[in-house]
Amino acid sequence: MWPPPKIIASMLTWRGWNGTVIRAGSRFHTVLLRRFGRTKLVGGDALILTTRGRKTGRPTSTPLFYAKNDGKILIAASFAGSGTPPGWYLNLVAHPEVDAAIDGRTARYVARTLSPQQAEAAWPKLTAVYPTFERYRKRSKRVIPVVELAPVCK
């Protein structure tokens, strides 16, 4: 696929983009991922996170880059280095049970925000997947939360 998805995603690091553009890009990626039923379309390390709205209670889905860590999943609430956290992060803080679809398979997870020390240890794994996260961290005036998704045992 040209241009490669990570190049498209890194274009979102331009300071001129606002949240509306970023959200529109996320919705477009979500449609493509669902249409083709696999995350390989935007890179093998993308998932679709579905949270329950903190105000509406409705499900909201967002494509995100992720890293694996001891059977769990790591994601960063970067919002392209914006000064505000993404809506999906605020949703999972309010409702920590989420769904994540990887390669067309959806599973249930419990989300928790890592402590600053745990997050610092997790960042190398996340930047190995998506190096632009480092640019987001340098630009952001807030500490970007790292979230761990642990599978829900049935």
C-alpha positions as CSV (number, residue, x, y, z in Angstrom):
1,M,0.0,0.0,0.0
2,W,1.3,3.4,-0.9
3,P,1.9,5.6,0.9
4,P,2.8,3.4,3.8
5,P,0.3,3.8,6.8
6,K,3.0,4.8,9.2
7,I,4.0,7.7,6.9
8,I,0.4,8.8,6.8
9,A,0.2,8.5,10.6
10,S,3.4,10.5,11.1
11,M,2.0,13.3,8.9
12,L,-0.5,13.8,11.7
13,T,2.4,15.1,13.8
14,W,2.3,18.4,12.0
15,R,1.3,21.1,14.6
16,G,-1.3,22.6,12.3
17,W,-3.6,19.6,12.5
18,N,-6.4,19.9,15.1
19,G,-8.4,17.3,16.9
20,T,-11.1,17.3,14.2
21,V,-8.6,16.2,11.5
22,I,-7.1,13.6,13.7
23,R,-10.5,12.1,14.6
24,A,-11.6,12.1,11.0
25,G,-8.4,10.2,10.1
26,S,-9.1,7.7,12.9
27,R,-12.7,7.2,11.7
28,F,-11.4,6.6,8.1
29,H,-8.9,4.0,9.3
30,T,-11.5,2.3,11.4
31,V,-13.8,1.9,8.4
32,L,-10.9,0.5,6.3
33,L,-9.9,-1.9,9.1
34,R,-13.4,-3.2,9.5
35,R,-14.1,-3.4,5.8
36,F,-11.0,-5.5,5.1
37,G,-11.2,-7.4,8.4
38,R,-7.5,-7.2,9.3
39,T,-5.1,-4.7,10.8
40,K,-2.4,-5.4,8.2
41,L,-4.0,-2.6,6.1
42,V,-2.4,0.0,8.4
43,G,0.5,-2.0,9.7
44,G,0.6,-5.3,11.6
45,D,0.7,-3.5,14.9
46,A,-2.6,-1.7,14.8
47,L,-5.8,-2.6,16.7
48,I,-9.3,-1.2,16.9
49,L,-10.1,-0.2,20.5
50,T,-13.8,0.0,21.4
51,T,-14.6,1.9,24.6
52,R,-18.0,2.9,26.1
53,G,-18.7,6.6,26.0
54,R,-18.4,8.2,29.4
55,K,-21.3,10.5,28.7
56,T,-23.4,8.7,26.1
57,G,-22.7,5.1,27.0
58,R,-22.4,4.3,23.3
59,P,-19.5,2.3,21.9
60,T,-16.7,4.3,20.2
61,S,-14.0,2.7,18.1
62,T,-10.5,4.0,17.5
63,P,-7.5,2.5,15.6
64,L,-4.3,2.6,17.6
65,F,-0.7,1.3,17.3
66,Y,0.1,-1.1,20.0
67,A,2.9,-3.2,21.5
68,K,2.7,-6.6,23.2
69,N,4.1,-7.0,26.7
70,D,4.0,-10.3,28.6
71,G,0.6,-11.3,27.2
72,K,-0.8,-7.9,27.6
73,I,-1.2,-4.9,25.2
74,L,0.3,-1.5,25.6
75,I,-1.2,1.6,24.0
76,A,-0.4,5.3,24.3
77,A,-3.0,8.1,24.8
78,S,-0.9,10.5,22.7
79,F,-3.6,12.2,20.5
80,A,-0.7,13.2,18.2
81,G,1.0,15.1,21.0
82,S,-2.0,17.3,21.6
83,G,-2.3,19.1,24.9
84,T,-5.5,17.3,25.7
85,P,-6.0,13.5,26.1
86,P,-8.0,11.7,23.5
87,G,-11.7,10.9,24.1
88,W,-11.1,7.2,24.1
89,Y,-8.7,7.5,27.0
90,L,-11.2,9.5,29.1
91,N,-13.8,6.8,28.2
92,L,-11.7,3.9,29.4
93,V,-10.8,5.7,32.6
94,A,-14.6,5.9,33.3
95,H,-15.3,2.4,31.9
96,P,-12.1,0.2,32.0
97,E,-13.7,-2.8,30.3
98,V,-12.9,-2.4,26.6
99,D,-12.8,-4.5,23.4
100,A,-9.8,-4.7,21.2
101,A,-9.8,-6.2,17.7
102,I,-6.5,-7.5,16.3
103,D,-6.4,-9.2,12.9
104,G,-10.2,-9.4,12.8
105,R,-10.5,-11.1,16.2
106,T,-12.1,-9.2,19.1
107,A,-11.4,-9.9,22.7
108,R,-12.4,-8.2,26.0
109,Y,-9.7,-6.4,28.1
110,V,-9.5,-4.5,31.3
111,A,-7.6,-1.2,30.9
112,R,-5.4,0.4,33.5
113,T,-3.1,3.5,33.3
114,L,0.5,2.6,34.1
115,S,2.4,4.4,36.8
116,P,5.0,6.9,35.6
117,Q,7.8,4.3,36.4
118,Q,5.9,1.5,34.5
119,A,5.2,3.9,31.6
120,E,8.8,4.9,31.3
121,A,9.8,1.2,31.0
122,A,7.0,0.6,28.4
123,W,7.9,3.5,26.1
124,P,10.8,1.7,24.3
125,K,8.4,-1.0,23.2
126,L,5.9,1.5,21.9
127,T,8.4,3.6,20.1
128,A,9.8,0.5,18.5
129,V,6.4,0.0,16.9
130,Y,5.8,3.6,16.1
131,P,8.9,5.9,16.4
132,T,6.7,9.0,16.0
133,F,5.5,8.5,19.6
134,E,8.9,10.1,20.7
135,R,8.1,13.3,18.7
136,Y,4.6,13.3,20.4
137,R,6.2,13.0,23.8
138,K,8.6,15.9,23.2
139,R,5.9,18.2,21.8
140,S,3.2,17.5,24.4
141,K,2.9,19.8,27.4
142,R,1.2,16.9,29.3
143,V,2.5,13.5,30.3
144,I,1.1,11.1,27.8
145,P,-0.5,8.2,29.6
146,V,0.5,4.6,28.7
147,V,-2.3,2.1,29.1
148,E,-2.0,-1.6,29.6
149,L,-4.8,-3.9,28.4
150,A,-5.1,-7.2,30.3
151,P,-7.2,-9.9,28.8
152,V,-10.4,-10.7,30.7
153,C,-10.4,-14.3,31.8
154,K,-13.6,-16.1,30.9
